[in-house]
């Protein structure tokens, strides 16, 4: 497994922390950030340019943890390339809390059983 980490901070832009040059090798990207940062289409566009073949998972937070610090109005990103692990993705929408079990079952059913 290889990882690469980037960090975006309001006013400073992007910085690389782990530089493994994953670019089109990354299979999945985990990005945690302030709601206004995650909702900014420019950040998603940049992540897609950095990692064109990866599935990008964005999550809003009330404080981004990066290294030993907690930040606000930022985006902490980890891109991952698995050497021999197969990845599968599924998604679902929960519009009411009573749907969570059904959506969870549908997600589980959507993932291939190898």
SVG drawing of the C-alpha trace seen along z (x, -y; Angstrom):
<svg xmlns="http://www.w3.org/2000/svg" viewBox="-39 -34 47 49">
<polyline fill="none" stroke="black" stroke-width="0.4" points="0.0,0.0 1.2,-3.5 -0.2,-6.7 0.2,-10.4 -1.0,-13.2 -1.9,-16.8 -3.3,-19.6 -5.2,-22.7 -5.5,-25.7 -7.5,-28.9 -5.1,-31.6 -2.2,-29.2 -3.5,-26.7 -2.1,-23.2 0.9,-21.6 2.2,-18.0 3.2,-16.2 3.9,-12.7 5.1,-12.8 4.7,-9.4 3.5,-10.9 0.4,-8.6 -1.5,-10.8 -3.3,-8.2 -2.3,-5.2 -4.5,-6.3 -7.6,-4.2 -9.3,-6.1 -9.0,-9.5 -10.2,-10.4 -10.7,-14.1 -11.9,-15.7 -12.6,-19.4 -14.7,-22.3 -18.2,-22.2 -17.6,-25.4 -14.3,-23.9 -15.9,-20.5 -18.8,-22.2 -16.5,-24.4 -16.6,-22.8 -13.0,-24.1 -11.6,-21.8 -13.3,-18.7 -12.1,-19.8 -8.5,-20.0 -8.7,-16.6 -10.0,-15.1 -7.0,-16.7 -4.5,-15.4 -6.0,-11.8 -8.0,-11.3 -8.7,-7.6 -9.6,-7.6 -12.9,-7.5 -13.0,-10.6 -14.8,-10.4 -15.4,-13.9 -16.6,-14.3 -17.3,-17.5 -15.8,-18.0 -15.8,-20.4 -12.0,-20.5 -9.4,-18.8 -6.7,-16.7 -3.5,-16.7 -0.3,-15.4 -0.5,-16.5 -2.6,-19.6 -6.3,-20.5 -7.2,-23.1 -10.3,-24.8 -11.3,-25.9 -8.9,-23.4 -8.9,-20.1 -6.8,-17.1 -6.4,-14.6 -5.0,-11.0 -4.7,-9.3 -4.3,-5.5 -3.0,-2.9 -3.5,0.7 -0.9,3.1 -3.1,6.2 -6.4,5.4 -9.5,5.1 -11.7,2.1 -15.5,1.8 -17.7,-1.1 -21.4,-1.6 -23.5,-4.6 -26.9,-5.3 -29.0,-8.2 -30.7,-8.4 -33.4,-11.1 -35.1,-10.0 -33.6,-8.2 -36.1,-5.3 -34.4,-4.4 -30.9,-3.7 -31.3,0.0 -32.7,0.5 -30.0,-1.6 -27.3,0.3 -28.7,3.6 -28.7,2.3 -25.1,1.1 -24.0,4.5 -25.9,6.3 -24.2,4.0 -20.7,5.1 -19.6,8.2 -19.0,11.3 -15.7,12.7"/>
</svg>
